[in-house]
Amino acid sequence: MKDLGSRFEGDVVETVRRLAGVEPRSGEPGLAGLLAEGVLHSPAFTLRGGANEILRSVVARGLGVR
């Protein structure tokens, strides 16, 4: 669930970035500022609660696949 959620969060930021027609600008009010914050924090989405790759390995080991 964590893997799916963190990928969704990143996809939301990227989709808004492509469709909004606004360039991310740090410190700006409104959508440009919010988008800049989202882009800045996107890499951390996959690290919170453990890196997705490590969690996949843990699940695979638990299932006896690895």
C-alpha positions, -999 to +999 in steps of 0.1 A: +000+000+000+029+024+008+044+018-026+012+025-044+005+056-023+039+072-028+038+066-065+004+082-066+016+112-047+044+117-072+021+112-102-003+138-089+025+164-087+037+155-121+002+156-137-006+190-122+028+203-133+020+192-169-016+203-171-016+235-150+003+257-175+021+273-145+058+271-139+068+261-103+082+291-085+094+289-050+080+316-027+052+326-051+016+328-039-010+304-053-005+275-076+030+283-087+043+283-051+023+251-041+036+234-072+072+244-064+068+228-029+053+196-044+082+193-069+107+200-042+093+173-019+084+147-045+117+127-041+110+123-004+076+106-011+093+073-019+116+075+011+091+080+039+085+048+058+114+031+040+125+031+004+100+014-020+127-010-033+136-022+002+100-027+011+094-047-021+124-069-011+110-075+024+076-085+010+092-108-016+113-125+011+081-129+032+064-146+003+093-169-002+100-154-037+134-142-028 
